[in-house]
Amino acid sequence: MVEAGQGPAVVLLHGFPTFWWSWRDHISRLADAGHRVIAMDLRGYAGSDHTPHGYDPFTLAHDVAGVIRSLGEESATIVGHGWGGLIAWTMPVLTPEVVRAIVPVSMPHPRRLRRALLTDGLQRGRSMYAIGFQWPFLPERSLMADDCVRVAELIEQWSATPGFPDAHTARMYRSAFALWPTAHCAVEYHRWAFRSFLRSDGLRYARQMEAAIEVPVLQIHGADDTSVLPRVAEGSAEWATNDYEFSLVPETGHFPHEEDPDGFAGILMPWLDKHRASRPNAG
């Protein structure tokens, strides 16, 4: 975990297959703008605990809430990419007392994503890699083979920016992923998500996520994201009952905060200033 600055807390959550370092271009920007920035590793990644269980949204949301409280903050704005974005959507429902506002990046509302996987053939096809993660042992071996080269290949495949990731970025992510059991933990996120369609805990999560999101929402998506289609993300306003904005970052894919840091910051920073005084819903 990395901290910087003073002011209203902003928690930065990464996605698969990265770690806190994915926010490297934004930590100092946010701190210089008067925010307390907290960039943390999700459970099972990099410097976080690599536990045998706990890769479900219930546990992950409470992980982040626990970090916020442990740092002496009453509430925070949650900015999350990918899986971190799913946690951002989840926290106003499960841990509303610590959430001031949310910024999901490259991640539709969970109910919207669930619907798209059932009804949108193209999105289902783009998510087929997660089906392969359901096998025992093989996905972990594939991700770790040849010094985790597949990690860099997935990032390049989901990006729309030529030259991303560069050699240094690819090396950072491959090195972090090589720490066992990171590969297993990362795959466990996907195993829970797939199996949750029929299991009682997944159905319970889906029912709970029918609740309205009552904090301000800024949803950011790469305009050329081929992993999670922008048309799937756009339907998420259905669950947002407070101030809601949707912004596309032009000519970027699944990693807009890394592919175009300046363009991403140009959307995020004014919105954070606008909602600096927001307070969490106590209900």
RODO-2510 file (C-alpha; in nm, 4 decimals, decimal comma):
residues 283
     n   res          X          Y          Z
     1     m     0,0000     0,0000     0,0000
     2     v     0,1165     0,3522    -0,0813
     3     e    -0,0067     0,6725     0,0816
     4     a     0,0470     1,0359    -0,0108
     5     g    -0,1020     1,3770     0,0649
     6     q    -0,3561     1,5159     0,3060
     7     g    -0,7247     1,5943     0,2680
     8     p    -1,0348     1,3938     0,1738
     9     a    -0,9395     1,0283     0,1336
    10     v    -0,9308     0,8705    -0,2120
    11     v    -0,8744     0,4948    -0,2245
    12     l    -0,7297     0,3569    -0,5491
    13     l    -0,8025    -0,0082    -0,6301
    14     h    -0,6326    -0,1935    -0,9144
    15     g    -0,7678    -0,4726    -1,1299
    16     f    -0,6425    -0,7945    -1,2916
    17     p    -0,3544    -0,8592    -1,3545
    18     t    -0,1857    -0,5550    -1,1977
    19     f    -0,1241    -0,4130    -0,8469
    20     w    -0,1190    -0,0709    -0,6757
    21     w     0,1523     0,0499    -0,9144
    22     s    -0,1089     0,0815    -1,1912
    23     w    -0,1993     0,4176    -1,0290
    24     r     0,1590     0,5507    -1,0395
    25     d     0,0648     0,8400    -1,2735
    26     h    -0,2160     0,9601    -1,0469
    27     i    -0,0914     0,9347    -0,6885
    28     s     0,1100     1,2578    -0,6918
    29     r    -0,1553     1,4401    -0,8981
    30     l    -0,4204     1,3597    -0,6423
    31     a    -0,1959     1,4385    -0,3465
    32     d    -0,0930     1,7737    -0,4981
    33     a    -0,4612     1,8545    -0,5501
    34     g    -0,5338     1,8200    -0,1786
    35     h    -0,6366     1,4560    -0,1344
    36     r    -0,5118     1,1825     0,0937
    37     v    -0,4333     0,9081    -0,1554
    38     i    -0,4379     0,5419    -0,0549
    39     a    -0,3313     0,3006    -0,3299
    40     m    -0,3690    -0,0516    -0,1971
    41     d    -0,3095    -0,4040    -0,3199
    42     l    -0,6210    -0,6168    -0,3308
    43     r    -0,6259    -0,9407    -0,1350
    44     g    -0,3972    -1,1938    -0,3024
    45     y    -0,1874    -0,9425    -0,4973
    46     a     0,1671    -0,8121    -0,4455
    47     g     0,2116    -0,6951    -0,0846
    48     s    -0,1346    -0,7931     0,0394
    49     d    -0,2198    -1,1102     0,2297
    50     h    -0,2410    -1,4201     0,0101
    51     t    -0,5179    -1,6052     0,1887
    52     p    -0,6676    -1,9421     0,0855
    53     h    -1,0196    -1,7940     0,0708
    54     g    -1,1970    -1,4593     0,0573
    55     y    -1,2038    -1,3687    -0,3122
    56     d    -1,5713    -1,2805    -0,3184
    57     p    -1,7186    -0,9266    -0,3266
    58     f    -1,8525    -0,9536     0,0284
    59     t    -1,5070    -1,0115     0,1743
    60     l    -1,3268    -0,7772    -0,0641
    61     a    -1,5592    -0,4845     0,0102
    62     h    -1,5042    -0,5309     0,3820
    63     d    -1,1282    -0,5545     0,3228
    64     v    -1,1294    -0,2047     0,1763
    65     a    -1,3649    -0,0713     0,4436
    66     g    -1,1298    -0,2106     0,7076
    67     v    -0,8318    -0,0332     0,5522
    68     i    -1,0222     0,2971     0,5486
    69     r    -1,1113     0,2636     0,9155
    70     s    -0,7639     0,1434     1,0151
    71     l    -0,6163     0,4621     0,8686
    72     g    -0,8452     0,6765     1,0806
    73     e    -1,0732     0,7891     0,7982
    74     e    -1,4501     0,8008     0,8338
    75     s    -1,5135     0,7722     0,4597
    76     a    -1,3425     0,7822     0,1221
    77     t    -1,4037     0,8119    -0,2486
    78     i    -1,3383     0,4713    -0,4034
    79     v    -1,1695     0,4706    -0,7454
    80     g    -1,1444     0,1176    -0,8784
    81     h    -1,0314    -0,0375    -1,2056
    82     g    -1,1572    -0,3743    -1,3274
    83     w    -1,2060    -0,5948    -1,0226
    84     g    -1,1380    -0,2864    -0,8154
    85     g    -1,4280    -0,1254    -1,0000
    86     l    -1,6562    -0,4116    -0,9048
    87     i    -1,5576    -0,3544    -0,5425
    88     a    -1,6294     0,0173    -0,5889
    89     w    -1,9824    -0,0626    -0,7104
    90     t    -2,0300    -0,3064    -0,4217
    91     m    -1,9222    -0,0888    -0,1302
    92     p    -2,2128     0,1630    -0,1326
    93     v    -2,4446    -0,1354    -0,0874
    94     l    -2,2496    -0,3456     0,1630
    95     t    -2,0419    -0,0829     0,3479
    96     p    -2,2204     0,2491     0,2802
    97     e    -2,0961     0,4145     0,5982
    98     v    -1,7401     0,4462     0,4620
    99     v    -1,8182     0,5502     0,1034
   100     r    -1,8347     0,9139    -0,0019
   101     a    -1,8491     0,8557    -0,3792
   102     i    -1,7319     0,5971    -0,6325
   103     v    -1,5438     0,5965    -0,9621
   104     p    -1,5693     0,2555    -1,1341
   105     v    -1,3242     0,2257    -1,4242
   106     s    -1,3623    -0,0334    -1,7001
   107     m    -1,6317    -0,2133    -1,5021
   108     p    -2,0122    -0,2065    -1,5447
   109     h    -2,2454    -0,2328    -1,2514
   110     p    -2,2408    -0,6011    -1,1420
   111     r    -2,6066    -0,6514    -1,2331
   112     r    -2,5459    -0,5003    -1,5754
   113     l    -2,2416    -0,7223    -1,6324
   114     r    -2,4325    -1,0300    -1,5212
   115     r    -2,7138    -0,9473    -1,7643
   116     a    -2,4698    -0,8883    -2,0502
   117     l    -2,2946    -1,2198    -1,9951
   118     l    -2,6302    -1,3927    -2,0287
   119     t    -2,7697    -1,1961    -2,3240
   120     d    -2,4840    -1,0294    -2,5160
   121     g    -2,3030    -1,2855    -2,7277
   122     l    -2,0100    -1,0601    -2,8112
   123     q    -1,9423    -0,9699    -2,4487
   124     r    -1,9750    -1,3336    -2,3518
   125     g    -1,7172    -1,4208    -2,6148
   126     r    -1,4778    -1,1529    -2,4888
   127     s    -1,5078    -1,3008    -2,1393
   128     m    -1,4273    -1,6561    -2,2443
   129     y    -1,0775    -1,6333    -2,0968
   130     a    -1,2463    -1,6495    -1,7552
   131     i    -1,4052    -1,9816    -1,8534
   132     g    -1,0563    -2,1215    -1,8979
   133     f    -0,9723    -2,0074    -1,5462
   134     q    -1,2206    -2,2567    -1,4033
   135     w    -0,9895    -2,5538    -1,4514
   136     p    -0,7782    -2,6601    -1,1539
   137     f    -0,4038    -2,5899    -1,1680
   138     l    -0,3789    -2,5220    -1,5435
   139     p    -0,4615    -2,1477    -1,5372
   140     e    -0,2015    -2,0823    -1,2690
   141     r     0,0621    -2,2708    -1,4678
   142     s    -0,0274    -2,0830    -1,7837
   143     l    -0,0058    -1,7432    -1,6141
   144     m     0,3304    -1,8228    -1,4545
   145     a     0,4949    -1,9903    -1,7530
   146     d     0,8005    -1,8213    -1,9066
   147     d     0,8269    -1,5670    -1,6244
   148     c     0,4590    -1,4737    -1,6473
   149     v     0,4753    -1,3639    -2,0103
   150     r     0,0996    -1,4186    -2,0458
   151     v     0,0358    -1,1368    -1,7989
   152     a     0,1970    -0,8898    -2,0383
   153     e     0,0213    -1,0502    -2,3339
   154     l    -0,3211    -1,0069    -2,1729
   155     i    -0,2529    -0,6419    -2,0937
   156     e    -0,1393    -0,5788    -2,4508
   157     q    -0,4393    -0,7670    -2,5896
   158     w    -0,6879    -0,5623    -2,3872
   159     s    -0,5138    -0,2313    -2,4546
   160     a    -0,5888    -0,0065    -2,7534
   161     t    -0,2720     0,2030    -2,7232
   162     p     0,0258     0,1087    -2,9440
   163     g     0,3314     0,0344    -2,7350
   164     f     0,1422    -0,0304    -2,4124
   165     p     0,2633    -0,1907    -2,2021
   166     d     0,6209    -0,0825    -2,2622
   167     a     0,9040    -0,3113    -2,1539
   168     h     0,9378    -0,1578    -1,8077
   169     t     0,5635    -0,1746    -1,7343
   170     a     0,5430    -0,5338    -1,8556
   171     r     0,8412    -0,6281    -1,6402
   172     m     0,6839    -0,4709    -1,3306
   173     y     0,3579    -0,6609    -1,3703
   174     r     0,5250    -0,9888    -1,4611
   175     s     0,7583    -0,9651    -1,1612
   176     a     0,4747    -0,8939    -0,9184
   177     f     0,2649    -1,1770    -1,0584
   178     a     0,5531    -1,4227    -1,0257
   179     l     0,5256    -1,4129    -0,6451
   180     w     0,3410    -1,7326    -0,5545
   181     p     0,0523    -1,7699    -0,4845
   182     t    -0,0524    -1,4481    -0,6634
   183     a    -0,1518    -1,6376    -0,9788
   184     h    -0,3746    -1,8712    -0,7791
   185     c    -0,5338    -1,5868    -0,5848
   186     a    -0,6012    -1,3836    -0,8997
   187     v    -0,7648    -1,6829    -1,0651
   188     e    -0,9812    -1,7371    -0,7579
   189     y    -1,1552    -1,4025    -0,8248
   190     h    -1,2642    -1,5339    -1,1639
   191     r    -1,3606    -1,8730    -1,0281
   192     w    -1,5930    -1,7155    -0,7763
   193     a    -1,7457    -1,4873    -1,0400
   194     f    -1,8218    -1,7711    -1,2809
   195     r    -1,9497    -2,0161    -1,0218
   196     s    -2,1552    -1,7474    -0,8490
   197     f    -2,4119    -1,7572    -1,1277
   198     l    -2,5608    -2,0682    -0,9687
   199     r    -2,4326    -2,0767    -0,6120
   200     s    -2,6310    -1,9408    -0,3200
   201     d    -2,3707    -1,6787    -0,2264
   202     g    -2,3612    -1,5487    -0,5826
   203     l    -2,7381    -1,5303    -0,6050
   204     r    -2,7458    -1,3501    -0,2703
   205     y    -2,4895    -1,1004    -0,3990
   206     a    -2,6905    -1,0421    -0,7162
   207     r    -3,0065    -0,9780    -0,5125
   208     q    -2,8303    -0,7357    -0,2814
   209     m    -2,6847    -0,5464    -0,5759
   210     e    -3,0352    -0,4630    -0,6941
   211     a    -3,0193    -0,1830    -0,4359
   212     a    -2,9797     0,1739    -0,5536
   213     i    -2,6352     0,3343    -0,5475
   214     e    -2,7057     0,6457    -0,3430
   215     v    -2,3641     0,8146    -0,3598
   216     p    -2,2279     1,0162    -0,6552
   217     v    -2,0911     0,7992    -0,9360
   218     l    -1,8391     0,8795    -1,2073
   219     q    -1,8050     0,5878    -1,4452
   220     i    -1,5011     0,5952    -1,6756
   221     h    -1,4408     0,3577    -1,9632
   222     g    -1,1972     0,3230    -2,2481
   223     a    -1,3763     0,4013    -2,5741
   224     d    -1,2021     0,1098    -2,7495
   225     d    -1,2136    -0,1452    -2,4673
   226     t    -1,2399    -0,4899    -2,6250
   227     s    -1,2416    -0,6768    -2,2943
   228     v    -1,5444    -0,5082    -2,1378
   229     l    -1,7479    -0,3444    -2,4118
   230     p    -1,8434     0,0215    -2,3621
   231     r    -2,2029    -0,0581    -2,4581
   232     v    -2,2219    -0,2923    -2,1590
   233     a    -2,0858    -0,0279    -1,9230
   234     e    -2,3251     0,2395    -2,0475
   235     g    -2,6304     0,0662    -1,9008
   236     s    -2,5102     0,1049    -1,5436
   237     a    -2,6968     0,4318    -1,4829
   238     e    -3,0041     0,2202    -1,4075
   239     w    -2,8783     0,1625    -1,0514
   240     a    -2,7437     0,5132    -0,9788
   241     t    -2,9926     0,7418    -0,8042
   242     n    -2,7551     1,0226    -0,7058
   243     d    -2,5418     1,2388    -0,9341
   244     y    -2,4168     1,0139    -1,2166
   245     e    -2,1736     1,0809    -1,4992
   246     f    -2,0382     0,8515    -1,7689
   247     s    -1,7209     0,9386    -1,9584
   248     l    -1,5300     0,7632    -2,2343
   249     v    -1,1555     0,8113    -2,2686
   250     p    -1,0931     0,8252    -2,6475
   251     e    -0,8573     0,5790    -2,8144
   252     t    -0,7953     0,3736    -2,5023
   253     g    -0,8770     0,0169    -2,4131
   254     h    -0,9217    -0,1612    -2,0818
   255     f    -0,6545     0,0418    -1,8973
   256     p    -0,7479     0,4076    -1,9658
   257     h    -0,5763     0,5352    -1,6495
   258     e    -0,2475     0,3920    -1,7767
   259     e    -0,2917     0,4234    -2,1522
   260     d    -0,3804     0,7948    -2,1349
   261     p    -0,3034     0,9265    -1,7846
   262     d    -0,3556     1,2904    -1,8842
   263     g    -0,6913     1,2249    -2,0490
   264     f    -0,8034     1,0151    -1,7554
   265     a    -0,6968     1,2784    -1,5036
   266     g    -0,8768     1,5439    -1,7066
   267     i    -1,2007     1,3597    -1,6327
   268     l    -1,1321     1,2480    -1,2762
   269     m    -0,9809     1,5582    -1,1181
   270     p    -1,2611     1,8103    -1,1900
   271     w    -1,5199     1,5569    -1,0774
   272     l    -1,3376     1,5007    -0,7480
   273     d    -1,3237     1,8765    -0,6922
   274     k    -1,6970     1,8978    -0,7595
   275     h    -1,7729     1,6279    -0,5022
   276     r    -1,5087     1,7163    -0,2467
   277     a    -1,7745     1,8034     0,0106
   278     s    -1,9925     1,4960    -0,0451
   279     r    -2,0739     1,2898     0,2615
   280     p    -2,1571     0,9180     0,2841
   281     n    -2,5115     0,7965     0,3164
   282     a    -2,5561     0,6916     0,6762
   283     g    -2,8333     0,4487     0,5924
***
